[in-house]
Amino acid sequence: MRLVHLDLKGAAPKVSYLEQLFPLLSQLGANGILIEYEDMFPFKGELEVLKSPHAYSEEDIEWIQQLAELHKLEVVPLVQTFGHVEFILKHEKYQHLREVERFPNSFNPHVPDTLALLKSILAQVMEKHRRSSWIHIGADEVFHLGEGMDSKNWMSRNKGDTGTMYLNHIKEVLGFIATQYWGLRALMWDDMLRKISVGALRAAGVCPQPSHERDPAPPNAAGQFIAKYAESGFKAVWFASAFKGTTGPAQAWPPLSYHLKNQLSWLRVIQAMPRFAPLRFQGIVLTGWQRYDHYSVLCELLPVGIPSLAVCLQTLANGGFTEETRRKVLDALGFQSMQLEQSTCEGRGAFPGVEIYRMVEQVNGHLKESIMKALEEESAIKGWFSPYHRKHQFGNPRNMETFGSKVLKLHEDWENFVHDLRAHLESIYFPDTVEEWMEENVNPYLDQLRDLVRDYR
């Protein structure tokens, strides 16, 4: 299985964009999508507080699944069940469930209300995903586990450690899934499992399918963990590569050659899997993180990541990246050529969101540079229109006119560009995403130009 990860905890696209995207995913070699809803799920009743103001409706969730079915994409919902639950624990209503009172990252596994809440969340999500045969329970990066008073007391009473505590909670979650949803198979990230001994894993009898995440791992390093899972009695293992969202929390443009190397690295691991029989390789998730966590800034937007995703999917589907693979990617995306090392694509492009791809490229490559050049390299501005002149509102019109028309033209060009960019973003994204992206990527530079033009006038 090749699942494309849709991380909706930031820049969740409108369903109208997914309508255009799913046929392309299928064409490129995906056969499933891993949907991390977070606050975009239409929680109701007691859980309604968890919903974003722009959350999908129940009809949207149904339509997403019908679209996926139409394009032969298996839908796997992802529900975080231990760490990365900031979207839950930030609310006052659930603050008492934090492992450490000051931090909204992780659940306290010793409070009965934690499991009760998780059962409600899982029940609402699964009720809307009756077609799904898989669920992903997250369970990665359970920061501060063992630091809360309840955990410290439990460890001293039971002579236990954080690994045992972690497995106990996971067993309860998996036990609920097994009894309520017969035949539903569970996936989880494996970073916490890596620290736990074979003996503890065997004793716990926890057998979800771990996905070894997330970045290029040399086959020998991955091999240590795979051998451990084989010895622990796991039946199958998944891997998790990345097509965007792993190279920096504020990264705006995916490095193509980096993500290609990531896939090639995992292909070597997949080819070595017969050594670990009877443990078998079940599938790979191409992660596309949209935020590092609920509180961090947005990283690469989905349309901007499409060329990288195309390269990654076709590499996995074809078992390598050949000239033929390159040609298939270019044909699917409507490009003439692609420079992997420079992370650039030449040609008009013809894929959902290509206008945003091109415009973000402009923002990335030229916005800051052109404005800084005007403000810092123009000697008339530095000499006759300094911050001091502007603060005290005086200047010599003769000198100001030497740079005025140039600055006004630059300002007008960028304002027109940003107006178009905003319109394209609004066609795919909800207003909160558009505002956030502009605040983070455009305004820090354009506002300086706007201020200068205001003072000049």
HELIX and SHEET records of a PDB file:
HELIX    1   1 VAL A   15  LEU A   28  1                                  14    
HELIX    2   2 GLU A   38  MET A   40  5                                   3    
HELIX    3   3 GLY A   45  LEU A   50  5                                   6    
HELIX    4   4 GLU A   58  LEU A   70  1                                  13    
HELIX    5   5 GLU A   86  LEU A   89  1                                   4    
HELIX    6   6 GLU A   92  LEU A   97  5                                   6    
HELIX    7   7 PRO A  112  GLU A  127  1                                  16    
HELIX    8   8 MET A  149  ASN A  158  1                                  10    
HELIX    9   9 THR A  162  GLN A  180  1                                  19    
HELIX   10  10 LEU A  193  LYS A  195  5                                   3    
HELIX   11  11 VAL A  198  ALA A  204  1                                   7    
HELIX   12  12 PRO A  219  GLU A  231  1                                  13    
HELIX   13  13 LEU A  256  GLN A  271  1                                  16    
HELIX   14  14 MET A  273  PHE A  276  5                                   4    
HELIX   15  15 LEU A  302  ASN A  318  1                                  17    
HELIX   16  16 GLU A  323  LEU A  333  1                                  11    
HELIX   17  17 VAL A  354  GLN A  362  1                                   9    
HELIX   18  18 VAL A  363  LEU A  367  3                                   5    
HELIX   19  19 LYS A  368  GLU A  377  1                                  10    
HELIX   20  20 SER A  379  TRP A  384  1                                   6    
HELIX   21  21 PRO A  387  HIS A  392  1                                   6    
HELIX   22  22 PRO A  397  ILE A  428  1                                  32    
HELIX   23  23 PRO A  431  ASN A  441  1                                  11    
HELIX   24  24 ASN A  443  TYR A  456  1                                  14    
SHEET    1   A 8 GLU A  74  LEU A  78  0                                        
SHEET    2   A 8 GLY A  32  GLU A  36  1                                        
SHEET    3   A 8 ARG A   2  ASP A   7  1                                        
SHEET    4   A 8 ARG A 280  GLY A 288  1                                        
SHEET    5   A 8 ALA A 236  LYS A 244  1                                        
SHEET    6   A 8 GLN A 209  HIS A 212  1                                        
SHEET    7   A 8 ARG A 185  TRP A 189  1                                        
SHEET    8   A 8 TRP A 134  HIS A 136  1                                        
SHEET    1   B 2 SER A 337  GLN A 339  0                                        
SHEET    2   B 2 THR A 344  GLU A 346 -1                                        
END                                                                             
